[in-house]
Amino acid sequence: MSFSFPVSPAVKTRLEKLGLHGDADLALHLPLRWEDETRVTAIRDLLPGQAAVVQAQVIEAEVLYRPRRQLVASVADDSGQLIIRFLNFYPSQVQSLKPGRLLRIAGEARGGFFGLEMVHPRCQAIQPDTPLPERLTPVYPTTAGLSQASLRKLVDKAMQVADLAETLPAETYAGMDMPGFAEALRALHYPEPGVAPASMESGESPALRRLAFDELLAQQFSLRLAREARAQKRAPPLTPTGELTRALLARLPFKLTAAQTQAWQEISRDLAGTRPMRRLLQGDVGSGKTVIAALACLQAIEGGMQAAIMAPTEILAEQHLQKLGSWFEPLGIELAWLASALTPAQKKQALARIESGAARVAVGTHALFQKGVKFHNLGLAVVDEQHRFGVKQRLALSEKGAEPHQLMLSATPIPRTLAMSYFADLDVSTINELPPGRSPVTTKLVADTRRDEVLQRVRAVCLEGGQAYWVCPLIEESEKVDLQTALDTHAMLQAQLPELNVGLVHGRMKPAEKQTVMAAFQANQINLLVSTTVIEVGVDVPNASLMIIEHAERFGLSQLHQLRGRVGRGARESVCILFFQNPLSEDARTRLRVIYESSDGFEIARQDLLLRGPGELLGARQSGVPMLRFANPERDRDLLERAAQLGPRLIEQHAEQVAAHLERWLGARSKLAAG
C-alpha cells in the first residue's frame, strides 16, 4: 500500500503517525465533525459559544507582550467590530493581517474584555467576489505539523485516485438500503448542509452504516481466516485415559455443576483432537473455572505431555500453585513454580525440572514465556485472565511446544456482540451458574461522610471471627488527585481499630512480602486487609465476608465486579460497601447504579461495553485483532449478525474479492497470526 501522488518524506512520516500508508487509508480517514462555512454571519448577530463565519476587514493588528506574547487584531464589517486573538503564531500570520485586507474568519465567538472575540480562528484572505463553500467543511483527526488545510488537500487527492470500486458481490448488500462504497465516502467527506450526521458516533447515517458493515465484514473475514489457518496445523492429540481426572473428581469435596460439566466435555473433546485448541472458558467470579483448568492439565498429563498455567500477577499465580498443589500432589504429580521472586538457584532448579519433564505442570507469571524456559513436551498452555496478556505473549508461550493446545480463562464475561466480533477466532465455553454454597453478596452505596458507621461494621464483623478487605485506588499521595491512599488508610485503620490486626498489601511491595501478608490473611492471622487492586482477581479467602471499596466512583464496572467477587465465597452473609464522594459525574453515577442493581457479570460487562467501549474487555488482545473504527458491536448488532452470517459463505465462494476487501480495510494487518 502506497500513495500514487507525490508526498514529501516529512508529510509521509506524519501521515504514518495517523496510520495512513496509502490512497485507501486516506480515503477512509473520516472527519471527526463538520463545520458549516457555507453562510456568513454578521458580527452583530454572533452569539457566545457559537461557531460561525464572518467576513470583515482588518482595522489594525499588533503583537502584544502582556500578559504574554500574542497577536491581536481588530476586524469589522458593516454591523460591528470583533477582536481576533492568536496565542501561538508565525511571522507570516502577522503579515497576513494588514489593515484593509478582507478576511473570511471561521471560529467560535466568546466574551472578551473588549466585547466578543475569537481565539485562534481560521482566517483566509479573500476578494469581495470569492464564493462561499457549497458543502460543509470537514475537520479531520490530525497530528502535530499537519494542518487541516493540508490534510483536506491530501484527502481530496486520495478520493480522486483511490480505487473506490466495490470489492464484494452486490448480493452482499441486498435489501439493506445502503449507498455504494464510493457514494458513502463522498457523503461523509463532502456533505451538503443539513445532510451530515449529527456525529460520527450516532451511527444513524446510511453512509456511516455502510462503512460500519464493510468494516465488520473485514473483521469477520480476518478472524475466520485465522481460524481456518490454525485448523491446518497439527497439535499433539491428548488422548484421555480418565485415570487422573477420575481420581481428582473423586477427591473433590464438591460435584461439578451442570455448566462446569458441559464446559469440561467441550474442552476434553478439543484436547483429544489434532487441531490446536484455542478455547476461551468464561465464567463469572467464583463460578469454578480453576477446577476445569485442572482437569485439562490432567488430561494433558494422561496424554503424556506437560501443561503450563500462566497468570498476570504473582498473587494470582501463587493462588493457582497452592490450589493445584493440594489437588495434584496426592496424585503424585510434580509442579514447578516460576516467578521473578525466585532466587537464581531456585530458578535454575525449576528450569531444570521443567526441561527434564520431571515437573509435569509449570505454574507462573509472564516468566513462563521468557527465552530461557524450555519444556520437555508442552501439550497445553492455560492462560488465566487472558485479556491481561497480548497476542505476542500468548504466542511466545505456545511456541514452547510444537503446537500446544491453548485454554484461556476469563472472569470478565464477554458480551455476545463482543464474542461475535473480536473473539470470532476462538471457541467459547461458558460457565453460567455458581457452585452451591456461594452466598449472594449484598451491595451498599455509602457516602464517605458515613465513615464512622462503616468502621463500626468492620469492627463487629472481625470481632465475630469474620474478615474484611478495604480497597484503595492509590498507593501514595498524588498532588493531582485527592484520593484516600492505601498507606494513609492503613495508618488510620490501625489507629481507629486498635483491637484488630490490620494488614497491608500493594503492588510496590516485593513479591515475598505480598505472599507473607496474603498467607497470614488466609490463615486468619490478619482481620482486616488494606489493599490496592492487586487482590482484584484470584484471591480466595472464604472467611472474608466484608469488602469496602474507597472512591468506588473512580473504578471501572468490571473492576468493581471483580473486587466484589472476593467476598461471598463462604457461608457467611457477605456485604460489599461502595464508598463514593460527591459530587458524582453522570458516568460515575451510571456505573454505581449498574453495580448496585446487578450481580450478573454478563449484564455488567454489556453495560461496560456500552459505557466505555471494548477496550477494557479486550485488554491487550487489541494488539492482535483488527480494532473497529466506525462500527460499534452493540449499536450495530444487526450489521454484526449479518456479517457473521455472510462471512463463511463469502470466504468460500468469493475468495479473491474477500482478499481485496481485506486489503482495503486492513492492509498488512489482515495477515493475523492464527495463534
N, C-alpha and C positions, 0 to 999 in steps of 0.2 A: 504494500500500500504506500502510495506517494502522491505528491502534488503534481498536477500536469501543467502548472503555470509557475513562473519564477517566484521563489520565496527566499528572501535573504537568510543566511545562517542564523542571524540574531533572532529574526522573527520565527524561524522554524523551531529554535530552541524554546521560545516562549509558547508556541503552539503545542509543542510536545508536553510542556508542563500541564496543559489542559487536556492531555490525552488525545490530541488531534494530530494524526500522522498522514492524512491524505484527503483527497477530494470528498470521499464519502463521509469521513469523520466531520469535516466542516459542514457539510450539508445537514448532518444530524445534530449539529451543535445548536440547539434551540434556544430562543430567547428566555430570559428569566421573567420578563414582563415587556409591556409595550407602552410607549408614551405617545399621546396624541399631540402631534405638532402640525396637524392639518388646518388649524384655525388660530387666529391671533386674538389675544385678549387685550383690551385697553388697560393701561396702567391703573386707572381709577377703579376698574372692575376687579382687580386682583383681590383674592381672599387669602389670609394667612393659612399656611398648611396646604395650599392648593398648588398642584403643578400646572404651569401654564407657559404659553409662548407670547412674548411681546416683541414688537418691532419699535425700536427707539434710536434716536441719535445720541451720540456721546457728547455730553456737555463739557465735562472735564474728567481727568484721570490723574492720580498721583500715587506714589509709593509712600506709605506712612510707616513710621518706625515705633509708634507707641499704640497700644501696649506691646505689640510685636510687629515685625515686618509684614506688611500686607499691601496689596494693590487694591485701591478703592476708586470706583468710577461712578459718576452721576450721569444717568441717561434719562431722556424724556421723549414722550410722544405728545400728541395734541391734548391729551387728557391729564397729564401729570408727570411727576418725576419718580425715579426709582434708583436706589443705590445697588450696585453690584460689587461684590467683595471676593477677593481671592487671597487665601492664606498661604497657598503654595503657588508659585507662578514662575514663568520663564521670561527673559528679556523680550522675546518675540511677542508675548502677550501684552506687554506694556506698549510696544509699538503699534499693536493692532487696535488699541483704544484711543486713537487720535480724535480730538474734538471734531465734530461734524460728520464722523463716519456713521453710516446706518448699519445697525446690527439686528439680527434676529436672535433673541435671547430666550433660552428654554431652561426652566428651573422651578424650584419651589419657593414661593413667597413666604416671608416670615417677618414678624415685627422686629424693628431695629430702633436704635436711639434716635435716628433721623427719619423715622417712618418705615414703610415697607422696604425690604431689601431681599436680594437673592445671593446666597453664598455658593461659590463655585458653579455658576450656571454654565451651560454650553452656549458659546457665542459664535455666530457666523456673520462675517461681513457680507452684505448683500447690496443689490441695486434696488431701486424702488419697484422695478417690474419683476424681480426674482419670484418665480412661482412658489407656492407652498407645497409641501409633500402631499401626494394624494392618498398615501397609506400611512398607517401607524409606524412609529419608529421603534425598531426592536432594541432591547437592552440585553446584551449577552453576558454570560459568565466570562470573566476575563482574568488576566494576571498582570502583575506589575510590568510596565513597559509596553503594553499592548492596549492602545486606546480603543474606545468603542467605534470611532470612525474607521480606524484601520481594520478592525475585526469585521465590521459591516462590509467593507470592500472585499475582504477575503472570502466571506460567506457568499457574497454576490458572484464572485468569480467561480467558486466551487459549484454553486447552483447552476451556472451556465455550462460547466464542463463535466460534472459528475454524471455517472450512469445512473439515472433515476428510473430505469425501466423496471417493470415488475419482475420479481425473482421467482415467485411461486405461481402455480397454475390458478386460473381465475376461479375455479370451484372452491378454492380455499376460503374465499370471501363471500360465497353465495349466500344471499338472504341476510347479509349483515348491515346493509345500508351504510357503507363506508366509502369515502373517496379513494381514488387511486393513490399510490405512494407519492408520486411527484406532486399531485394536486394537494395532498395533505401537507407536504413540506412547504409548498408555496403559500398555503393558507396561514401557516404559522410564522414563516419568516416575513411575509408581506401582507399582513391582514388589513382589510379595509376598516375604516372607523365603524364601531358598533358591532364588528364581527369577531374580534379576538376573544378567546375565552377569558373569563374573569381572572383566572390564574392558571399556572401550569399544574397546580395540584388538584384542580377541580375535576378533571377527567371527563367533563361534560361535552367538550368539543368533539365532533365526529373526526376531525383531523387528529386530535390527540389520541382518541380511541384506536384509530387505525395504526398509529405508531406504537402504541402500547401493545396491541395484538401482535404486530410483527416482532416486537422485542420479546414477548412471551414465547412466541414460536421459536425464535432463535435460542432462547434458554432451554426450551424443551428438546430441541434438536441436539444441542451441545451435550446435555446431561444424558440423554438416551444413547447417543453415540459412545459416550464414555462407558456407559453400562455394557453396551454391545462389545466394545473393545476388551473390557475386563472378562467378558464371557468367553473370549477366545484364549485366555490364559489358563494355566493349569495349576491348581493348588493340590497339596497332598490330601487325599481323602482320609478323614479322621474317623475310621470305622469304629463304632462303639461296641464294646463287649458288655457294657452295662454293669460290670462288677463294681467299679469305683463309684459311679453315680448312685447305684442302689445302696451301697454302703453309707454314703453321705446322707441320702434321704432317710435311711433307717435311723441314723443318729440324731437327726434334727428334732428339736422339741416342738416342731410345728409341721403342719402339712401345707404343701403348696396350694395357693388359691387356684381357681379355675383359670384366671387370666395368666398367672405365672406358668401353669402347666401348658397352656396354649403357646405362650412365648417360647418356652423351653423346647417344645416339639418342633417349632419352626426353625429354631437355631440348630438343634440337633440334626435335623434333616439337611440343612445347608452345610454343616461341618462334614457330613458323610459324603458330600459330593466333591467333584473335581473342579467345579467353578469357584473361584475365590469368593468367599462370603464377604459382603460389605453390608452388614445389617446394623441398623440403629435400634437399640432397645430403649424405649422411652417409658417413663412412668413417673407419677407424682412422687414427691418426697415421702420416703418411708414405705413405698409400695413393694419393696423386696426385689430390687434389681440385682443386688450383690450375690444372692444365692444362685440366681440364674447364671451370672458370670462364673461363679464357682463350678457349677455343673458343666459349663462349656469348657473350662480348663481341665476338668477331669476327663471329658471325652477326648480332648487333645492328648492327654497322657495315656488313655486307653488305646489311642491310635499310634502310640509310640513316639509322640512328639512333645516338645516343650510349649509352655504358654507364658505370656508376659502380660502383666497388668500395669498400666501407666495412668497416674493421676496427676492433676495440675499442681497440687500443693503437698508438702511433706506431711502435714497433719492428716490429709485425706489418704495419702499413700500408706501411712503408718496404720491408720484405721483398717485398711484392707489387709495389711500384713497381719495384724492381730486377729482379725476375724477369720481370714483364710488359714492362718496357723492353727487356730483352735479347731477348725474343721478338717484340715489336711494332715496335720502331724499324726493324729491317731490312725490315719490310713497309711502311714509310712511314706508320706510324700514330703520331700525336702523343698523348702523355699529359700530364695536368695533375696536380700534386701539391698537396693542400690539407690543411694541418695547423696546429696552433696555433704551431708553431715558426717559421713563415714571418714575415719582416718585413712591414710594411704594404705596401711596394712590391711584394714578391714575391706577396703575397696578392692585391693588386689586379690584377696581371698574370695570375695563374692564373684569377681570377674572369672576367676579360675573355675569355680563351681558351675557358673553359667556355661562357660565354654566347653567344659568336660561333659556336661549333661547331668552331673550329679544333682544339681538343682533343677527339678522338673518345672518349677514355676518361679519366675522373676517378678518382683514387685518393686515399683519405684516411681520416681518423677520423670521429668524430661531427661534425666541422666541415663535412662534406658536406651535412648536412641543416639547417644554420642558415639564417635568413631571407634573408641577403644572397646566397645561392648560387642563380643562375638558369642552367638548362640550355637549350641551343638546342633539343634534341629528345631527351629522355631516353627510351630504349626498354627498358633493362634495368638493374635495380639488383641488385648482388650483395652480400650481407651475410655476412661471414665471422664464425665463432664466434657464430652467431645468438643463442645463449642469453644472451650478454652485453648484448644490446640489448632494450629494451622494445618492445611493440607500437607505442606512440606514436612512438618514434624511427624505426622502420621505416616507419611510415605517413608520417612527415614527409619521408623520402627519396622514397617513392613519389609523393608529391604534387608532386615537382619535374617530373614528366612527366604527360601526360594520364591515363594509366593504365598505367604501365610494368610489364613482367614483373618478377617477383622470384625470385631464386635465393638460397637460404640455405644456407650451408655449416656443417657441424659435425664436429669431430674427436672429439666425445664421442658415441659411438654411442647411439642411442635404443633401449632395450629394447622388445620388441614390444608389451608391455602399455601402455607409455607412448605409443608411436606410435598405438595404437588409441584411446587416451583423449585425452590433452592435445594430440596432433598430428593429430587426425582431420580437421581442416580443410585439411591440407596433403597434397600428393602427395609421396611419398618415393622417392628413388633411393639405392641403397646400393652402395658400392664395398667388396666384402668380400674382396679379395685384395690383397697388397702387390706392387708392381712388382718385377721381377727385379733382383738386385743389392743389395737391402736385406739386411743381415746381422742375424741374430737377436741380441737383447740378453740377456745373462746377468744375472740379478738376484741380489744377495747381501745378506743381512741381517747387519749387523755391529754389535755393541755398541760404544758410543762409547769404551769403555775400550781398544779396539784401534786408537786413532787413529794411533799411530806406524806400524803396518803399512800403513795406508791412505796415509799420507804417502809411504812408500817406493814404493807402487804408482803414485801420481801422478807422482813424480819419474821413475820408469822409463819410463812411457808418454810423458811430454812430451820426455824426452831422446832417445827413439827417433823423434821427429818428430810424435807424436800430440798431441792437445789434450784438455783436460778442463774440465768445469763443476763448480763447488762451490756448491750452492744452500742458502741460509739463509732461515728463515721471517720474521725481523725485520730492520729496518734499523738500529735503535739500541737501547740498553739499555732494558728495561722493568722497572719496580720490581715489577710484579705477576707477570711470567712470566720465570723464569730460563732464557732461551734464548740459544744462541750467536747473535751478531748478524753481519750481513754486514760491518760496519765492523771489528769485532774480528777476525773470521775472516780478512779481507783482510790486516790487520796481522800476524796470527800466521803466515799462509802466506808472506808476504814474508820474515819472519824465518827461518822453518824451511826455506824452499826458495829461497835467495838466487840460485841458478843459473837460476831460471825467471822469466819476465816474467809477473807476476800482475796481472790487470785487475780492475776493479770496476764493476758496473752495478746500479743500483737505481731504484725508482720515483720518488724525490725529486730525481733528477738532472734537469737541463734536457735537453729533447729533443736538442739539438745535441750535448751531452756524451755521452748514451747512444749516439747514432748514431756518434760518433767511436770510442767503445770497441768497439761491435759491428763496425764496419768493420775495425778493427785485428785483432779476433779472427778474422773471416772471412779476412783476409789472412795468418793465422798469425803475426802480429807479437806476439800475446799467447798464451802457452802455456796458462795456467790462468785461467778467468774465474770470479770470485766474484760471485754474483748473488742477488737475491731472485727471486720468481716472475715477474718481468717477462719472462723468457725461456720462460715456460710453453708458449706456442703460436707457431708460425710460424717460429721461428728455424731456419735450415737451414745447418749447417756440417758438411759430410760428413767432414771430417778429425777432428772431435771424437768420441772413442770411449769416454770415461770420464765418468760422471756420479756425483757424490757428493751426497747429499741429507741435510743436517743435520736432526736431530729429525724423522725421517720419520713418527714416530707422531703428529705434530701436523697432518699433511696429510690431505686427503680422498683417497679412492680415485681419482677421475677426475683429480685434480690430480697425483698421483704418476704415473699412467699417461701424462699429457701430458708431464710433465717427462722421464720415461724415454724418450719418443719423440724427444727432441732428439739422442740418440745412435743408432748403428746405421744411419746414413744413407750410409755409405761402405763400402769393402771391409774395413776393419779390424775385428777381433774387438772387440765392444763390451760394456761392463760397466756396470751401474748398482748402486752401493753405497748401501744404505739404512741410515744411522746411526740407531740408536734408543737411548733412555735408559730403563733400568729404574727403578722397576717400571712395567710396561705395564698400562693398563686393559684390560678384556675387549674393548671396541670396537676399541682400537688394535691389540691382538693379532690380532683378526679381520681388520682391514684389511691389516696387514702380511702375514698368511698368504695372503690373496687375491692381492695384488700379486706376491708371491713365486711363487705356484703358477701364475698365469695371465698370458699376454701377449695374450689375446683381449679387445679393447676392448669387445665386446658382452657378454661374460660379466662383465667388471669393472663395466660400467655396470649390469648386472642386480643384481649383489651390492651395488652402491652404493645402488640403489633400495631393496633390502631393508633395508639398514643405516640409511639416512638419510632415506628418503622421496624424493619427486620434486623437492624444492626446488632442489638444486644443478643437476640435469639440466635443469630448466626455465629456471632463471635468471630474467631479467627478463620472460620470456614470461608469468609468473604474473599480471602486471598486466592482461593482456587475455583470459585464459582462465579459465573457472569452476574454482576450486580445489575439490578434494574434501574434505569434512569427515568423512564417515562411511565412504566406500569407500576401499579400497586396491587399486590395479590388480593388483599381484602376488598379494595374498592372495585377492582376489575375481575371479580370472581367469575363472572360469566365468560369473559375472554380467556381466562386461565383454563377453565374447564374445557372450552372448545379447543384451545391449543394442545392440551394434554390428550384430548381425544384424537385430534388430527395428526399429532406428531409421528407416531409409529407408522401410519399409512403413508404419509408423505416421504418419510425416510426410505421406506421400502419401494415406493412406486416412482419417486422423482428425486433420486439421489443427487443428480447434477444440480438441479435447481435448489435443493436444500443446501448444498455446498456453497452456491453463490449467495444464498440468503445469510449463511453463517459468516461468510467473508465480509459482507456489507455491515453486519451488525457487530461482529466480534473481532474480525481480523485475526491477528496472531493469537488472541485469547480463545479462539474457537478450538484450539488444539489442547483441550484439557487433559490432564493426567487422569487415567481411569482408576486411580487409587482412591 
